[in-house]
Amino acid sequence: MNINDTNKYHKFVIQLRNARLDSSYTQSDVSTLLGKPQSYVSKCESGERRVDLIELVKFAKIYKKDIYYFIEKKDQNG
């Protein structure tokens, strides 16, 4: 993974955390809704654990966010 990919993933995990905070959920709340331990949510938000597409759809549904909320938008320069 190159540095550009690392930066993009860092932005993604920030969005993931922001979505949870916008929804007023704790990590524990989300873990209960997902049927996972709280550490799972923590590791996803810290970037320690990569989030796959199926998991992202679950997070988006819980946070009532469109999946595109989590995806970096291209600027006008592409």
PATIFI-751252 format. One record per residue (C-alpha): x, y, z; residue in three letters. Coordinates in steps of 0.2 Angstrom, whole numbers, plus 5000, padded with zeros to 4 digits. Each point is the difference from the previous one (the first is absolute). Layout:
N
@x = X	y = Y	z = Z	lumro = Ala;
...
This chain:
78
@x = 5000	y = 5000	z = 5000	lumro = Met;
@x = 5007	y = 5017	z = 4995	lumro = Asn;
@x = 5000	y = 5016	z = 5010	lumro = Ile;
@x = 4985	y = 5007	z = 4990	lumro = Asn;
@x = 4990	y = 4984	z = 5004	lumro = Asp;
@x = 5005	y = 5002	z = 5019	lumro = Thr;
@x = 4994	y = 5018	z = 5000	lumro = Asn;
@x = 4983	y = 4996	z = 4991	lumro = Lys;
@x = 4997	y = 4986	z = 5013	lumro = Tyr;
@x = 5004	y = 5012	z = 5014	lumro = His;
@x = 4987	y = 5012	z = 4993	lumro = Lys;
@x = 4988	y = 4985	z = 4999	lumro = Phe;
@x = 5002	y = 4995	z = 5018	lumro = Val;
@x = 4997	y = 5018	z = 5006	lumro = Ile;
@x = 4984	y = 5000	z = 4990	lumro = Gln;
@x = 4995	y = 4984	z = 5008	lumro = Leu;
@x = 5003	y = 5007	z = 5018	lumro = Arg;
@x = 4991	y = 5017	z = 4995	lumro = Asn;
@x = 4985	y = 4990	z = 4994	lumro = Ala;
@x = 4999	y = 4991	z = 5017	lumro = Arg;
@x = 5002	y = 5016	z = 5009	lumro = Leu;
@x = 4987	y = 5009	z = 4989	lumro = Asp;
@x = 4988	y = 4986	z = 5004	lumro = Ser;
@x = 5003	y = 5002	z = 5019	lumro = Ser;
@x = 5005	y = 4982	z = 5002	lumro = Tyr;
@x = 5014	y = 4993	z = 5011	lumro = Thr;
@x = 5011	y = 4987	z = 4993	lumro = Gln;
@x = 4991	y = 4988	z = 5012	lumro = Ser;
@x = 4983	y = 5005	z = 4993	lumro = Asp;
@x = 5007	y = 4996	z = 4982	lumro = Val;
@x = 5008	y = 4984	z = 5006	lumro = Ser;
@x = 4983	y = 4994	z = 5007	lumro = Thr;
@x = 4991	y = 5004	z = 4984	lumro = Leu;
@x = 5013	y = 4991	z = 4990	lumro = Leu;
@x = 5001	y = 4985	z = 5012	lumro = Gly;
@x = 5019	y = 5003	z = 5001	lumro = Lys;
@x = 5011	y = 5004	z = 5015	lumro = Pro;
@x = 5004	y = 5019	z = 5004	lumro = Gln;
@x = 5018	y = 4996	z = 4995	lumro = Ser;
@x = 4994	y = 4996	z = 4982	lumro = Tyr;
@x = 4993	y = 5018	z = 4998	lumro = Val;
@x = 5015	y = 5008	z = 5008	lumro = Ser;
@x = 5012	y = 4990	z = 4988	lumro = Lys;
@x = 4990	y = 5005	z = 4985	lumro = Cys;
@x = 5000	y = 5019	z = 5006	lumro = Glu;
@x = 5019	y = 5000	z = 5003	lumro = Ser;
@x = 5004	y = 4991	z = 4984	lumro = Gly;
@x = 5007	y = 4985	z = 5009	lumro = Glu;
@x = 4987	y = 4990	z = 4991	lumro = Arg;
@x = 4995	y = 5002	z = 4982	lumro = Arg;
@x = 4982	y = 5002	z = 4996	lumro = Val;
@x = 4993	y = 4991	z = 4985	lumro = Asp;
@x = 4986	y = 5005	z = 4989	lumro = Leu;
@x = 4987	y = 4989	z = 5009	lumro = Ile;
@x = 5005	y = 5007	z = 5017	lumro = Glu;
@x = 4999	y = 5018	z = 4993	lumro = Leu;
@x = 4982	y = 4997	z = 4995	lumro = Val;
@x = 4996	y = 4995	z = 5017	lumro = Lys;
@x = 5008	y = 5015	z = 5008	lumro = Phe;
@x = 4992	y = 5012	z = 4987	lumro = Ala;
@x = 4983	y = 4992	z = 5004	lumro = Lys;
@x = 5002	y = 5002	z = 5019	lumro = Ile;
@x = 5006	y = 5018	z = 4998	lumro = Tyr;
@x = 4987	y = 5004	z = 4987	lumro = Lys;
@x = 5013	y = 5006	z = 4988	lumro = Lys;
@x = 5001	y = 4998	z = 4982	lumro = Asp;
@x = 5015	y = 4989	z = 4996	lumro = Ile;
@x = 5008	y = 5014	z = 4990	lumro = Tyr;
@x = 5002	y = 5010	z = 5016	lumro = Tyr;
@x = 5014	y = 4988	z = 5004	lumro = Phe;
@x = 5009	y = 5001	z = 4983	lumro = Ile;
@x = 5012	y = 5014	z = 4995	lumro = Glu;
@x = 4993	y = 5011	z = 4987	lumro = Lys;
@x = 5011	y = 5005	z = 4985	lumro = Lys;
@x = 5005	y = 5018	z = 4999	lumro = Asp;
@x = 4998	y = 5009	z = 4983	lumro = Gln;
@x = 5018	y = 4995	z = 4996	lumro = Asn;
@x = 4995	y = 4982	z = 5000	lumro = Gly;
